[in-house]
Amino acid sequence: MEEYAYITPILASIIYLFASVRLLGLYRRTRERPELLLGISFALAGVYYFSYNAPSLFRLDPWPTTIEWFVEWIYILSVFPFVFFIRTVFRPSGAWAGALVVNCFVFLIVGTALGGIDGQVVYSLDNPWFIIQWVGYTTPGVWLCYEATLSRLGAQKRARLGLSEPIVVNRYLLLAILGVLQTLACLSDLSFAYEISNDQAVSTVSNLLLGGTEIASVMVLWVAFFPPTFYANWITQRAATGPAPTVR
C-alpha cells in the first residue's frame, strides 16, 4: 500500500505543471507579474514533486546523494517566486514585508545549504537545519492566508457599495484557502520528520496528506484565476440576492 501513496504527489506534480502552462499563457496575454511569478513557482514545484517521487513510483534505486540535493534545491527555488507573488499582490511597499521576504530567503538558503552538506536535508526533528528550512518555506503560506483574509474583508465592504466585483471578493477567499492548504502541506512535513526521528517508515497517511493538500491547492488556485462560467455566475447570483448595500 505504501508505494501507491506516492501516486498522489505524482498527480499533484502533473496538475502543477499543467497549471503553470496556463498561468504562463495568461502572462503572455496580460503581461502581469503575478501570473508570471506563480507560473514559474508552479513549474518548479511540479518538477520537484515528480523528481522526488519518481524512484518510488517507478521502483528505481534511490537517487544518488548529489541528485537528491539538486532536487531539494528545485523545491527551494520554487518558493522564491511564490514569496514575490505575495509581496507583489498584497504588500508592494512596506519595510516589514521586505524584511519578511529577506528572512524567508535566508532561512531557506541557510537551512538547505548547511543542512545539505552531506546530501539532502534530513527530515528529522533532531536536525536544526531542517527546522530552519521548514520555517522558511512554511511562512509564505501563513502570510498569504493573512493578507488574503484582510483583502477580502476590505473587498467585501467595497462590494456592498458596488465598488468591487463579487468574483474579486471570492478570489481573495480562494487565495486565503490556498494559504491554509499550503500551510497544511508544510505541516505534513513535520509528520514525516516525526516518523523519521523515531526510525519509522514514512506512512501512507503522511504521503496522502501531502499530495492531497497540494492537489487541492492547485485546484483552488485554478478556480481563482480561471473560474468556470457556472461558478462565476453562481458567485454573481449569490451576491445579487444578498442584503442591500448600506452606507455607514
N, C-alpha and C positions, 0 to 999 in steps of 0.2 A: 504493500500500500504506500509506503513512504516514497518510493521512486516516482509514483504517479503524482505526488504533491507538487513536484517541480513543474508540472504541466501548467499550473495556474500562473506562476511567474513568467513562463514562456508565452502564454496567451497575453499576459499584460504587456510583454515586450512588443508583440506584434501590434497590439492596439496603440501603444505609444508611438511606434514608427508610423502607423497609418495616420494618427492624429497629427504628427509632426509634418507630414506631407501636406495635409490640409491647411495647417496653420502657416506654413511657409508659402503655400499657394495664395492664401489670403494676404500675406505680407506683400507679395508681388503686385497685388491689385491696390492695396491701401497704402503701402509704404509706412505703416505704423509700427513703431518699435516694439510694443507689447507682443504682437503676433510673431515677430522675428525672434524675440527672446524665448518665448515659450516653445516655438518650433525647434530651436536649437536644443533647449533643455530636454524636450521630449525625445528628440532623435538620439541624444547621448544616453538618456535613461533606457530607451529601447535596446540600444546596442549593449548596454551594461547587463540588463536582465537576461538577455539571450546568451551572452557570452558566459556569464556567471553560472547559468544553469545548464548550458549545453552538455558538459560532461555527464551529468546525471541523466539528462533526457536521452542522450544517445549511447549511454552506458560506456563511456570512454574512461580512460585513466584520468585522474585529476590533473588539472593544468600544472605545468612546472611553476616554481615559485616566481620566476620573472614575469610570466604571463598573468599570474594571479594579481601581482602588484599593478601591472598595467591595466588590468580590468578594473581594479579598485579605483584607479585614478580616473577612469572614464566616468564612473558614478560621481566622483567628487567634482569633476568639471561640469557635470550636468546641473549641479546645484548652483553654480555661479550665475548663469543667465536667469535661473528661477528667482534668485535673490534680487537681481537687477530688475526683473519684471515687477516685483512688489514695490521696489523703490520708485520705478518709473511711473507706475499707475497711481500709487497712493501717497508717496512722500518724495516728490521730485526735489524738494528742498527741505532743510532741517538738519541741524548738526547731529542730533541724536540718531536720526535714521542713517546718516552717513557713517556714524561710529558703529552702529549695529551691523551694517554691511561689512565694514572692515573686520570687526570681531568675528563674524561668521567665517570669513575667508581665512583669518589667522587660525582659528580653531580647526578648520578643515585641513589646511596645509600642514600645520604642526602635527596634528594627530595622525595624519596619513603618512607624512614623510618620516617622522621619528618612529611611529608605531610599525612602519613597514620596512624598516631597515633590513630585517631578515625575511622579508616577503610580505604577504598580505597582512593587514591589520587583524590581529586575533580577536574574534568576538568573544570577549570574556570580561566579566565584571571585575576581575583581578587585574585587568590591563588598563592602566590610567590613560594610555594613548587612545584606546577605543572610546573611553568616556569623553575625552576631549573632542574627538572626531564626531561622536554621536551628538553632542551639544551643537556642533557646527551645522550639521545637516537637519537637526530637528527644529531649531529655532525658526527657520523660514516658514514652516507650516503653521506654527503658533502665531507668528507675526501676520501672515496672510489672513488667518481667521479673525484676528483682532481688527485689522484695517478694513476688511470687507464688511464686518459687522457694523463698524462705525459709519462706513459709507452708506450702507443700506439704511440705517436709521435716518441719515440726512436725506437720502433719496426718497424715503417714504414721506417725509414732511413736504418735500417739493412736489411729490406726486399728488398729494392732497390738494395742492393749489394749481394743479395742471401744468407744473413746470418740469416734470420728469416722466418719461415713458414707463409704463408698468414693466416692460421687458428689461429695462435697465435696473429697476429695483430688484427684480428677480435675479438678474445676473450677479449682483452683489451677494445675494443669498447663496447662490451656487458656488461662488468663489469662497465664501466662508465655509461651506460644506467641504470644498476641496481642501482647505486648510486643515480641517478636522481629520479628513481621511489621510492626508499626508502625515499628520502627526501620529495617527494610529499605526500607519505603516512603519514609522520610525520606532514606535513603542514595541512593535513586534520584534525589532532587532534586540531589544532588551530580553525578550523571551529566548531568543537564540543564545544570547550571552549567558543567561542563567543556566540554560541546559548545558552549554559547553563548559562553564565554570564548574559544574558538578559532574563532568565526564559523561554526560548523556548525549545520545544522538539527537540531532535537531528533529523535532517532532513534526508529524504531518499537520497538526493544528497550527504550529508556528508558520510553516510554509504556506498553508492555505490562508492564514490571516494576512500575511504579507502580500501574496498575489491577489487576494480578493480586494483588499483596500486599494491596491494600485489600479486594478481594473475599474473599480468604482470611481476612483479619482479621474481617470481619463474620460469615462462616460459622463460624469458630471460636468467636466470642463467642455466636453463636446457639445452638450446641450447649452452651455453658457455662450459659446462662440458660434455654434451652428444650430440654433434651436429649430426643431422640426415645425412645420407650419401649424400642425394641430396643437402643438404645445404653446407656441406663441399666441395663437388665437385663444386658447384656454386662459392664459395669463391675462390677456387683454379683457376678456369677458368677465373674469373674476373681479378685475379692478373696476369695470363699468357697473357691476351690480353691488359694489361695496358702499360704505356710508358716504354721504355727501361731504364734499370738502368744507372745512371750516377754517376761518382766519382768526388767529389769536394775536 
